[in-house]
Amino acid sequence: MTERPGSSTREDGTVSWGDLIEEAESRLRRAGLDAPAIDARRIVEEVSGFDGARLTVERSSLVTQRAMARYDDLVARRAQGEPLQYVLGHWAFRTLDLMVDPRVLIPRPETEMIVDLVSTRIDELASRHPDRSRFTVVDLGTGSGAIALAIASERTDVEVWATDRSVDALAVARANLAGIGRAAARVRLAEGQWFAALDDGLRGRLDVVVSNPPYVTDDDPLPAEVERWEPAGALRAGRDGLDDLIVIVSDAPRWLASGGYLVVELDPRQSARVAAMMNDAGFVDVRIVADLVGRDRFVSGQFPAG
Ligand SMILES: C[S@@+](CC[C@H](N)C(=O)[O-])C[C@H]1O[C@@H](n2cnc3c(N)ncnc32)[C@H](O)[C@@H]1O
């Protein structure tokens, strides 16, 4: 049981989880945050260890001293504008619960969809090559490992390379790799610039290359929270945001196996140009794919037999 001087303490000196939710919401509202009620609840879920429904049942249970110290720290960090995902230290991506901190981009909901696109392309390869039981997938610029680890844990027929030029990001990806169980044996991490991170022996042997590279233009304003907390090297890519996409599209043909696929995420304003770049680079079946709210977020193409 915890006694706590301050607004959330009752007359008998005790504090319940419900008191903390209310106190956190009012502190976060005073700090000017957009969704104080949701953030407050997520923070109290985190420190209590109770998920949504259970927290409702436990609303009047008393808070422990240890939980109170952590609660204060998390609410203070959120009140200063640190993204909720970093404050909690982990975030859901498809079936995974990934560790995230300011060394990596927070995985976005739309990126979950690129995993489906990659999986569909592997299904297409598998139907053309019924004799094959393994496909090699590379996730360029893996950050937290989100795309690579989701693919590896959702399919048993893949070997996945996850690359990044950021040693810090790879440290987070390595921690997340340790959390995916047996699928981890089929994932390798590699440090370096785009394809240069890979062993030369993989040239011409990749079945799918997937990437969510930096694509924000140098001039586009970003939300203050993103600008301040998320790694700049994960976001911006030159005057038109295409610097990294150009390298990936132009180098991919040297690395893809015949009939292999390139799948990239981008800003909807870039989709037509990147599709044209892929056609010019010799890709066929180039498709622009919309996300769940109808924005042209992905481009995919197949590299034909030489
Ligand atoms: C937009 S983030 C994507 C992170 C993760 N794949 C995701 O979808 O959440 C881009 C990633 O590319 C990495 N990156 C940026 N430039 C790179 C380069 N030249 N070579 C390799 N990786 C790079 C960044 O460090 C960052 O982790």
The ligand as an SDF file (V2000), in Angstrom:
LIG
                    3D

 27 29  0  0  0  0  0  0  0  0999 V2000
   12.0990    5.0920  -41.9530 C   0  0  0  0  0  0  0  0  0  0  0  0
   13.2350    4.1870  -40.9540 S   0  0  0  0  0  0  0  0  0  0  0  0
   12.4810    2.5690  -41.0710 C   0  0  0  0  0  0  0  0  0  0  0  0
   12.7520    1.6830  -39.8860 C   0  0  0  0  0  0  0  0  0  0  0  0
   11.9640    0.3600  -39.9340 C   0  0  0  0  0  0  0  0  0  0  0  0
   12.2680   -0.3980  -41.1230 N   0  0  0  0  0  0  0  0  0  0  0  0
   10.4720    0.6330  -39.8810 C   0  0  0  0  0  0  0  0  0  0  0  0
    9.8000    0.4770  -40.9000 O   0  0  0  0  0  0  0  0  0  0  0  0
    9.9660    0.9890  -38.8120 O   0  0  0  0  0  0  0  0  0  0  0  0
   14.6420    4.0710  -42.0370 C   0  0  0  0  0  0  0  0  0  0  0  0
   15.8340    3.2580  -41.4990 C   0  0  0  0  0  0  0  0  0  0  0  0
   16.8410    3.2810  -42.5160 O   0  0  0  0  0  0  0  0  0  0  0  0
   18.1050    3.4510  -41.9160 C   0  0  0  0  0  0  0  0  0  0  0  0
   18.9820    4.0970  -42.8960 N   0  0  0  0  0  0  0  0  0  0  0  0
   19.0140    5.4090  -43.2560 C   0  0  0  0  0  0  0  0  0  0  0  0
   19.9580    5.6030  -44.1960 N   0  0  0  0  0  0  0  0  0  0  0  0
   20.5250    4.4010  -44.4420 C   0  0  0  0  0  0  0  0  0  0  0  0
   21.5610    3.9610  -45.3220 C   0  0  0  0  0  0  0  0  0  0  0  0
   22.2080    4.8250  -46.1240 N   0  0  0  0  0  0  0  0  0  0  0  0
   21.8800    2.6530  -45.3200 N   0  0  0  0  0  0  0  0  0  0  0  0
   21.2360    1.7800  -44.4950 C   0  0  0  0  0  0  0  0  0  0  0  0
   20.2470    2.1340  -43.6340 N   0  0  0  0  0  0  0  0  0  0  0  0
   19.9090    3.4290  -43.6080 C   0  0  0  0  0  0  0  0  0  0  0  0
   17.8370    4.3180  -40.6940 C   0  0  0  0  0  0  0  0  0  0  0  0
   18.8590    4.1750  -39.7300 O   0  0  0  0  0  0  0  0  0  0  0  0
   16.4640    3.7890  -40.2450 C   0  0  0  0  0  0  0  0  0  0  0  0
   16.6120    2.7580  -39.3010 O   0  0  0  0  0  0  0  0  0  0  0  0
  1  2  1  0
  2  3  1  0
  2 10  1  0
  3  4  1  0
  4  5  1  0
  5  6  1  0
  5  7  1  0
  7  8  2  0
  7  9  1  0
 10 11  1  0
 11 12  1  0
 11 26  1  0
 12 13  1  0
 13 14  1  0
 13 24  1  0
 14 15  1  0
 14 23  1  0
 15 16  2  0
 16 17  1  0
 17 18  1  0
 17 23  2  0
 18 19  1  0
 18 20  2  0
 20 21  1  0
 21 22  2  0
 22 23  1  0
 24 25  1  0
 24 26  1  0
 26 27  1  0
M  CHG  2   2   1   9  -1
M  END
$$$$
